[in-house]
């Protein structure tokens, strides 16, 4: 009897361990302020990003992808929570140089808003965040109180890149000596890969939140040299291109490490930019109109790709209307978590059943008098004193305002937007003085 019991215990342990190993690792990579055409899978002819391209080429590229805000902090809040952040009162950036209705230590995501790590920790995942946080400064709002076992990075929305220059970097709350930090993009990757290597006994979730290519424009000199003379009309783009190249190198390091760990085919990788490209750094949003901080396509439509071995075929191109709100439902789909009440869709559903999402509606609200709605091919931009209506299937560059020629469509969409707007809570903080907290490049 004893040998039988021992065998049974061993069998159950083996099965349990096998099931744990079958859970996929998940990596969400976020780039910062890059333009719609600043990666070569988006057809930029001067910046080669072969490793980022690999995510799209070995998985899916989403041509109709949006974020929930055109600036950093609210956009990332939507991504991490799977909730359109105006629905919990978060619409502004919290940045230096502006006075707000709440103090710095009071700023942070509401405690009743559940983030991705809080879903995954109870399922046995080791969770960690790296790089830019920008969702709260006091300890109660830092990553380790929001579902992450470990955090290495900085709490504000930007930082310097070169060794010795980084400001207020912390490792699980403890200050990191700037002299020990290599080029910031490298440092973020190295820390993430160290965590993955040291936590192989559990499936891991990595939120790799780069600040590249956000200002300040600071690139490795050897990378800048590679792009000398390629942008005579705007030399600033030489530095941006060099920063994008470094970002791509680091995505390559992620692939290499996963391969060395024999985890590449058991890892789902998401890549997305946090908002539209910033005009201040000469980001390339072609063929879109507008920039970061605006509700034109150049402010909210972003590069998005997903590599999901065994679920998404290589070379897939998805034209369904897609949102950063779809990342969390996709993750929960991957881990078999069915008890969710989120408006987003699994990307598998968007790929496999595109006809069911042709008339999908997305909403934006950026201040008291600014917002937008997209439904199907139509997009309405709402300003205090004017509205703009575009047919994006026919006019992606938003050059032809169809408001006067389509009064019925305008009325229909404006009513939907106002109904959504009416149920939003009051923002839990607002700017009271300083520069524009929405259109700021920070």
C-alpha positions as CSV (number, residue, x, y, z in Angstrom):
1,X,0.0,0.0,0.0
2,X,2.8,2.4,0.9
3,X,4.5,2.1,-2.5
4,X,1.1,2.7,-4.2
5,X,0.5,5.8,-2.1
6,X,4.0,7.1,-2.8
7,X,3.5,6.5,-6.5
8,X,0.1,8.3,-6.4
9,X,1.6,11.3,-4.6
10,X,4.5,11.4,-7.1
11,X,2.0,11.2,-10.0
12,X,-0.2,14.0,-8.6
13,X,2.9,16.2,-8.1
14,X,4.0,15.5,-11.6
15,X,0.6,16.3,-13.1
16,X,0.4,19.5,-11.0
17,X,3.8,20.6,-12.0
18,X,3.1,19.8,-15.6
19,X,-0.1,21.9,-15.5
20,X,1.8,24.8,-13.9
21,X,4.4,24.6,-16.7
22,X,1.7,24.7,-19.4
23,X,0.6,28.1,-18.3
24,X,2.2,30.5,-20.8
25,X,4.7,33.2,-19.8
26,X,3.4,36.6,-20.8
27,X,5.4,39.7,-21.7
28,X,3.9,43.1,-22.4
29,X,6.4,45.5,-24.1
30,X,5.4,49.2,-24.2
31,X,7.4,51.8,-26.1
32,X,6.9,55.4,-25.4
33,X,6.0,58.3,-27.7
34,X,7.2,56.6,-30.9
35,X,5.5,57.5,-34.2
36,X,3.1,55.3,-36.1
37,X,5.7,54.7,-38.8
38,X,8.8,54.6,-36.5
39,X,9.1,50.8,-36.7
40,X,9.9,48.9,-39.9
41,X,6.9,46.6,-39.5
42,X,5.0,49.8,-39.9
43,X,6.9,50.5,-43.2
44,X,9.5,53.1,-42.1
45,X,12.2,52.9,-44.7
46,X,15.0,54.4,-42.6
47,X,14.6,52.6,-39.2
48,X,15.1,48.9,-39.3
49,X,13.6,47.2,-36.3
50,X,13.9,43.5,-37.2
51,X,13.4,42.2,-33.7
52,X,10.2,44.1,-33.1
53,X,9.1,43.2,-36.6
54,X,9.6,39.5,-35.5
55,X,6.7,39.8,-33.1
56,X,4.4,40.9,-36.0
57,X,5.9,38.6,-38.6
58,X,5.7,35.5,-36.3
59,X,2.3,36.5,-35.0
60,X,-0.2,39.2,-35.9
61,X,0.0,42.9,-36.9
62,X,-3.1,45.0,-36.0
63,X,-3.7,47.8,-38.5
64,X,-6.6,49.4,-36.7
65,X,-5.2,49.5,-33.1
66,X,-5.9,52.3,-30.6
67,X,-4.9,53.3,-27.1
68,X,-7.4,54.8,-24.7
69,X,-5.6,58.2,-24.4
70,X,-3.2,60.3,-26.3
71,X,-0.8,60.8,-23.4
72,X,1.2,58.5,-21.2
73,X,-0.3,58.0,-17.7
74,X,-4.0,57.6,-18.6
75,X,-3.2,55.4,-21.6
76,X,-1.1,53.0,-19.4
77,X,-3.8,53.1,-16.8
78,X,-6.3,51.8,-19.4
79,X,-3.9,49.1,-20.6
80,X,-3.0,47.8,-17.1
81,X,-6.6,47.7,-15.9
82,X,-8.5,46.8,-19.0
83,X,-10.9,49.6,-18.2
84,X,-11.3,52.8,-20.2
85,X,-9.7,55.0,-17.5
86,X,-12.2,58.0,-17.7
87,X,-14.7,55.4,-16.3
88,X,-12.8,55.6,-13.0
89,X,-12.0,59.3,-13.2
90,X,-8.5,59.3,-14.7
91,X,-8.1,61.6,-17.7
92,X,-5.0,63.8,-17.1
93,X,-1.3,63.3,-17.1
94,X,0.4,63.9,-13.8
95,X,3.6,65.7,-14.7
96,X,6.2,68.0,-13.2
97,X,5.7,71.8,-13.7
98,X,1.9,71.7,-13.2
99,X,-0.2,72.2,-10.0
100,X,-3.0,69.8,-9.5
101,X,-6.1,69.5,-7.2
102,X,-4.3,66.8,-5.3
103,X,-0.8,66.5,-3.9
104,X,1.8,64.2,-5.5
105,X,1.4,61.6,-2.7
106,X,-2.4,61.5,-3.3
107,X,-2.0,60.6,-7.0
108,X,-2.4,57.0,-8.0
109,X,-4.8,54.5,-9.5
110,X,-7.9,54.0,-7.2
111,X,-7.5,51.0,-5.0
112,X,-10.7,49.4,-6.3
113,X,-9.3,49.3,-9.8
114,X,-7.8,45.8,-10.4
115,X,-4.6,45.6,-12.5
116,X,-3.3,42.8,-14.6
117,X,-0.9,41.5,-11.9
118,X,-3.7,41.2,-9.4
119,X,-5.4,38.7,-11.7
120,X,-2.3,36.7,-12.3
121,X,-0.7,36.4,-8.8
122,X,-3.5,34.1,-7.5
123,X,-3.0,31.9,-10.5
124,X,0.6,31.2,-9.6
125,X,2.4,33.8,-11.7
126,X,5.5,35.6,-10.8
127,X,4.8,39.2,-11.8
128,X,7.2,42.1,-12.3
129,X,7.2,45.6,-13.8
130,X,10.2,47.4,-15.2
131,X,10.9,50.9,-16.4
132,X,8.3,53.6,-16.4
133,X,5.4,53.4,-13.9
134,X,3.7,56.9,-13.9
135,X,0.7,55.6,-12.0
136,X,1.4,56.9,-8.5
137,X,4.3,57.9,-6.2
138,X,3.4,57.1,-2.6
139,X,4.1,53.5,-1.5
140,X,0.4,52.6,-1.5
141,X,0.3,53.3,-5.3
142,X,3.5,51.7,-6.3
143,X,3.7,48.5,-8.4
144,X,4.3,46.1,-5.4
145,X,0.9,47.3,-4.0
146,X,-0.8,46.8,-7.4
147,X,-0.1,43.2,-8.2
148,X,3.6,43.1,-9.0
149,X,6.0,41.0,-6.9
150,X,8.9,43.1,-8.1
151,X,9.6,46.6,-9.5
152,X,12.7,48.1,-10.9
153,X,12.3,51.5,-12.5
154,X,11.1,55.0,-11.9
155,X,7.8,56.5,-10.9
156,X,7.7,59.7,-13.0
157,X,6.9,59.8,-16.7
158,X,10.4,60.3,-18.1
159,X,14.1,59.9,-17.2
160,X,17.6,60.3,-18.6
161,X,19.2,57.4,-20.5
162,X,23.0,57.6,-20.0
163,X,25.0,56.1,-17.2
164,X,25.2,58.4,-14.2
165,X,22.3,60.6,-15.3
166,X,19.2,58.6,-14.3
167,X,17.0,60.2,-11.6
168,X,15.1,58.4,-8.8
169,X,15.4,54.8,-10.0
170,X,14.3,52.3,-7.4
171,X,14.6,48.6,-6.9
172,X,11.7,47.4,-4.8
173,X,11.6,50.8,-3.2
174,X,15.3,51.1,-2.5
175,X,17.3,53.8,-4.4
176,X,19.6,52.7,-7.1
177,X,23.0,54.4,-7.6
178,X,22.8,56.1,-11.0
179,X,26.5,55.3,-11.6
180,X,25.6,51.6,-11.7
181,X,22.9,51.9,-14.3
182,X,23.9,51.4,-17.9
183,X,22.1,53.0,-20.8
184,X,18.5,53.0,-19.6
185,X,16.9,50.9,-22.3
186,X,19.6,48.2,-21.7
187,X,19.1,48.4,-17.9
188,X,15.4,47.9,-18.1
189,X,15.9,44.8,-20.3
190,X,18.7,43.4,-18.2
191,X,16.6,43.6,-15.0
192,X,13.6,42.0,-16.7
193,X,15.6,39.1,-18.0
194,X,17.3,38.6,-14.7
195,X,13.9,38.3,-13.1
196,X,12.7,35.8,-15.7
197,X,15.8,33.7,-15.3
198,X,15.5,33.6,-11.5
199,X,11.8,32.8,-11.5
200,X,11.6,29.9,-13.9
201,X,9.8,27.7,-11.4
202,X,6.6,29.6,-12.1
203,X,5.1,31.1,-15.2
204,X,6.1,34.8,-15.3
205,X,4.4,38.0,-16.3
206,X,6.7,40.8,-17.3
207,X,5.5,44.4,-17.9
208,X,8.4,45.9,-19.7
209,X,7.6,49.6,-19.8
210,X,10.4,51.4,-21.7
211,X,10.7,55.1,-21.7
212,X,12.3,55.0,-25.2
213,X,11.8,57.0,-27.4
214,X,10.4,59.6,-25.0
215,X,12.4,62.8,-24.5
216,X,15.1,63.7,-23.6
217,X,16.5,62.5,-26.9
218,X,19.6,60.7,-25.7
219,X,21.1,57.9,-27.8
220,X,24.3,55.8,-27.8
221,X,26.8,57.7,-30.0
222,X,27.6,54.6,-32.1
223,X,23.9,54.3,-32.9
224,X,23.6,57.9,-33.8
225,X,26.5,57.5,-36.2
226,X,24.5,54.8,-38.1
227,X,21.8,57.3,-39.0
228,X,24.0,60.3,-39.9
229,X,22.7,62.1,-42.9
230,X,19.6,60.0,-43.3
231,X,17.3,62.7,-42.2
232,X,18.6,66.0,-43.6
233,X,15.2,67.6,-43.3
234,X,15.2,67.0,-39.5
235,X,18.5,65.9,-37.8
236,X,16.6,65.2,-34.6
237,X,15.3,62.1,-36.2
238,X,18.8,60.7,-36.3
239,X,18.7,60.5,-32.5
240,X,15.2,59.2,-32.4
241,X,16.2,56.5,-34.9
242,X,19.2,55.6,-32.8
243,X,17.0,55.2,-29.7
244,X,14.5,53.1,-31.7
245,X,17.4,50.9,-32.9
246,X,18.6,50.4,-29.3
247,X,15.0,49.5,-28.3
248,X,14.9,46.9,-31.1
249,X,18.3,45.5,-30.0
250,X,16.8,44.9,-26.6
251,X,13.8,43.2,-27.9
252,X,16.3,40.9,-29.7
253,X,17.9,40.2,-26.3
254,X,14.5,39.2,-25.0
255,X,14.0,36.7,-27.8
256,X,17.6,35.3,-27.3
257,X,17.0,34.8,-23.6
258,X,13.7,33.1,-24.0
259,X,15.2,30.8,-26.6
260,X,18.1,30.0,-24.2
261,X,15.6,29.2,-21.5
262,X,13.6,27.0,-23.9
263,X,10.6,29.3,-23.2
264,X,10.2,31.1,-26.5
265,X,7.3,28.9,-27.7
266,X,5.7,29.1,-24.3
267,X,5.7,32.9,-24.1
268,X,3.1,35.3,-25.4
269,X,4.6,38.7,-26.4
270,X,2.6,41.9,-26.8
271,X,4.1,45.0,-28.3
272,X,2.4,48.4,-28.3
273,X,3.2,52.1,-28.2
274,X,1.6,54.0,-25.3
275,X,0.2,56.9,-27.5
276,X,0.7,58.6,-30.8
277,X,4.1,59.9,-31.7
278,X,5.3,63.1,-30.1
279,X,5.8,66.2,-32.3
280,X,8.5,67.4,-29.9
281,X,10.8,64.6,-30.8
282,X,10.0,64.5,-34.5
283,X,8.2,61.2,-34.4
284,X,6.8,60.0,-37.8
285,X,3.1,59.5,-37.7
286,X,2.7,59.1,-41.5
287,X,0.1,58.7,-43.0
288,X,-1.9,59.9,-40.0
289,X,-2.9,63.5,-38.9
290,X,-1.9,64.8,-35.6
291,X,0.4,63.9,-32.7
292,X,0.5,62.9,-29.1
293,X,-2.0,64.9,-27.0
294,X,-4.5,65.1,-29.9
295,X,-7.5,63.0,-30.8
296,X,-6.7,62.8,-34.4
297,X,-5.5,59.4,-35.5
298,X,-1.9,60.5,-35.0
299,X,-2.5,60.8,-31.3
300,X,-4.4,57.6,-30.5
301,X,-3.7,55.0,-33.3
302,X,-0.6,53.0,-32.5
303,X,1.6,50.2,-33.7
304,X,0.5,46.9,-32.1
305,X,1.7,43.3,-32.6
306,X,1.2,40.0,-30.8
307,X,3.2,36.8,-31.0
308,X,1.1,33.9,-29.5
309,X,2.6,30.5,-30.5
310,X,0.1,27.9,-31.3
311,X,-2.8,30.4,-31.4
312,X,-1.8,33.1,-33.9
313,X,-0.4,32.0,-37.3
314,X,2.7,33.7,-38.5
315,X,2.1,36.6,-40.9
316,X,-1.4,37.3,-39.6
317,X,-2.8,40.8,-40.4
318,X,-5.8,41.8,-38.4
319,X,-7.9,44.8,-39.6
320,X,-10.5,44.6,-36.8
321,X,-10.9,47.7,-34.7
322,X,-8.6,46.9,-31.7
323,X,-7.8,48.6,-28.4
324,X,-5.2,48.4,-25.7
325,X,-8.2,47.4,-23.6
326,X,-8.0,44.1,-25.4
327,X,-4.6,43.2,-23.9
328,X,-5.9,42.2,-20.5
329,X,-8.8,40.1,-21.8
330,X,-6.4,38.3,-24.1
331,X,-4.1,37.5,-21.2
332,X,-7.0,36.2,-19.2
333,X,-8.1,34.2,-22.2
334,X,-4.6,32.7,-22.3
335,X,-4.6,31.6,-18.7
336,X,-8.2,30.3,-18.7
337,X,-9.6,33.0,-16.4
338,X,-13.3,33.2,-17.3
339,X,-14.7,35.3,-14.5
340,X,-14.2,38.7,-16.0
341,X,-16.3,41.7,-16.7
342,X,-14.2,43.8,-19.1
343,X,-15.3,45.6,-22.3
344,X,-12.2,44.5,-24.2
345,X,-12.0,41.5,-26.5
346,X,-9.4,38.7,-26.8
347,X,-7.3,39.4,-29.8
348,X,-8.0,35.8,-30.9
349,X,-11.7,36.8,-31.2
350,X,-10.8,39.8,-33.2
351,X,-8.6,37.7,-35.6
352,X,-11.0,34.8,-35.9
353,X,-14.3,36.6,-36.0
354,X,-13.7,39.9,-37.6
355,X,-17.2,40.2,-39.0
356,X,-18.6,40.4,-35.5
357,X,-16.6,43.5,-34.7
358,X,-17.1,45.6,-37.8
359,X,-19.2,48.1,-35.9
360,X,-17.3,48.1,-32.7
361,X,-17.4,51.3,-30.7
362,X,-14.5,53.0,-28.9
363,X,-14.7,56.2,-26.8
364,X,-12.2,58.8,-25.6
365,X,-12.6,61.6,-23.1
366,X,-9.6,63.9,-22.5
367,X,-10.9,67.0,-20.7
368,X,-14.2,68.7,-19.9
369,X,-14.8,69.7,-23.5
370,X,-12.8,67.2,-25.6
371,X,-13.6,63.6,-26.6
372,X,-14.2,61.3,-29.5
373,X,-16.1,58.2,-30.6
374,X,-15.3,55.7,-33.3
375,X,-18.0,53.3,-34.5
376,X,-17.2,51.1,-37.5
377,X,-15.6,53.3,-40.2
378,X,-16.9,56.6,-38.7
379,X,-15.2,58.8,-36.2
380,X,-16.5,61.9,-34.4
381,X,-14.2,64.3,-32.6
382,X,-16.0,66.5,-30.1
383,X,-14.6,69.9,-29.1
384,X,-16.2,72.6,-27.0
385,X,-17.1,74.8,-30.0
386,X,-16.8,72.4,-33.0
387,X,-17.3,68.8,-34.1
388,X,-15.5,66.9,-36.8
389,X,-16.8,63.8,-38.6
390,X,-14.6,61.5,-40.7
391,X,-15.0,58.3,-42.7
392,X,-11.7,56.6,-41.8
393,X,-12.1,53.9,-44.5
394,X,-12.0,56.6,-47.1
395,X,-10.0,59.3,-45.4
396,X,-7.5,57.9,-42.9
397,X,-5.6,61.3,-43.0
398,X,-8.8,63.0,-41.7
399,X,-8.7,65.7,-44.3
400,X,-12.4,65.9,-45.3
401,X,-14.8,66.8,-42.4
402,X,-18.2,65.3,-43.4
403,X,-20.2,66.9,-40.6
404,X,-22.4,69.0,-42.9
405,X,-23.0,66.3,-45.5
406,X,-23.9,63.6,-42.9
407,X,-26.1,65.3,-40.2
408,X,-27.9,62.0,-39.4
409,X,-24.6,60.2,-38.7
410,X,-23.4,63.2,-36.6
411,X,-26.5,63.2,-34.5
412,X,-26.4,59.4,-33.9
413,X,-22.8,59.4,-32.9
414,X,-23.0,62.6,-30.8
415,X,-25.9,61.1,-28.9
416,X,-24.0,57.9,-28.2
417,X,-21.0,59.9,-27.0
418,X,-23.1,62.1,-24.7
419,X,-24.8,59.0,-23.2
420,X,-21.4,57.6,-22.4
421,X,-20.1,60.9,-21.1
422,X,-23.0,61.3,-18.8
423,X,-22.2,58.2,-16.8
424,X,-18.5,59.1,-16.2
425,X,-17.5,60.1,-12.7
426,X,-15.8,63.4,-12.0
427,X,-12.0,63.2,-12.5
428,X,-10.3,62.5,-9.3
429,X,-7.7,65.1,-10.0
430,X,-7.5,68.1,-12.4
431,X,-4.8,70.6,-13.3
432,X,-5.2,73.9,-11.5
433,X,-2.3,75.8,-13.0
434,X,0.7,75.4,-15.3
435,X,1.1,74.1,-18.9
436,X,-1.6,72.0,-20.6
437,X,-1.7,68.7,-18.7
438,X,-3.2,66.9,-21.7
439,X,-1.1,68.0,-24.7
440,X,2.2,68.1,-22.8
441,X,5.0,66.2,-24.2
442,X,6.0,64.8,-20.8
